[in-house]
Amino acid sequence: MVERPVWLGRIRAAWKKRPIVWLAGVRRVGKTTLARMLPEAVYLNCDLPSVVRRLDEPEVFFREQRRGSIIVLDEVHRLADPSRALKIAADEFPTLRILATGSSTLAATSKFRDSLTGRKSVVSLLPVLWTECRDDFGVKDLDRRLMRGGLPEVLLSRGKDETFYSEWMDSFYARDIQELFGIRQRTGFLNLLRLMLRQSGGLVDYTALSRECDLSRPTVKAHLEAMSIAYAVYALGPFHGGGRRELVRRSKVYGFDTGFVAFSRGWREIREEDRGILWEHLVLDVLRTSTGGEGLHFWRDKSGREVDFVVRRGESADAIECKINPDRFEPDSLRVFRSVYPRGRNYLVCPHVDEPYTRRIGGMAVRVCGCSDLL
């Protein structure tokens, strides 16, 4: 079992603030494996009828546990009234530490009649980060991580199994989308998901998506919201506030995993021109981990000049550019951005930079670094 200290540390830090941690993430991202890494935890798989019966009277169950015990409720939404069980644990047994897992945000299912405000912290588990690949998983081949993706099962397998991706999508629809959201348009939903993966990293155009998938515009919006809640896509809003020619409304949408992006685009091997957009996905995952998504944007003006990512920090804005080879970075877009937003740090994130350094590019100080420097 591969240790994942980044995520175990985040769970323990979250328990210092709240008695319940909601561990969320897409199907097969490793939530169960991570939960089982917690020493001396009482692990309960709520998919099992025997466990459901055991938790019929949550007060009785929690009273039987030792003070300070760690209780894992895997797939907790399978319980008849999961929010009641978690609320009893938080209010009546505050010394217990509860880890509850699910494949969506807690409020996605109607079973949760209480959002547990003030009682829970959320940890969103992402596919294996590039920093984890090198430090914990022993995977140093960037192309392997880009093409296979970051779901541990397929990343660590001996060969790439193309059927894994299509089977995952079928399971994702049946186990998450249909059950949680009651969406019955299987073909239309999966066609839209595949299209979003093929266009991952691009601007959303609801009208074009509606036309290509033969779905109404409101249906496209509803399906995309369901995908976002279930962590299959991530919408990134534009940074704006000072330039008259900035993009202010349209968001970018990224697929959750590079392996699925490559599969949906029909790539069987990676070409030189493919690495850049896939590397951008890995940098985004690290930024989401380090910021929790707070203040995270992209920037683009109406002339098409773009900064990959921007992190708002009070009055300043950090600019993050992604490049496989730092020597091929063109600073024109960054220079335009800094003419509008002069305050903030500039980062150029590259996969094979072990020791960060600062250089002047286009008259600007730019920190050239790897993903670990962002964490």
Secondary structure, DSSP 8 states (H G I E B T S, - for coil): ----HHHHHHHHHHHTT-SEEEEE-STTSSHHHHHHTSTT-EEEETTSHHHHHHTSSHHHHHHTS-TT-EEEEETGGGSSSHHHHHHHHHHH-TTSEEEEEESS-GGGSTT-----TTTEEEEE--S--HHHHHHTS----HHHHHHH-S-HHHHSSSS--THHHHHHHHHHIIIIIHHHH----HHHHHHHHHHHHHTTTEE--HHHHHHHHT--HHHHHHHHHHHHHTTSEEEE-B--SS-TTB--S--EEEES-HHHHHHHTT-SS--GGGHHHHHHHHHHHHHHHHHTTTTEEEEEBTTS-EEEEEEEETTEEEEEEE-SSGGG---HHHHHHHHH--SS-EEEE-TT--S-EEEEETTEEEEEE-HHHH-
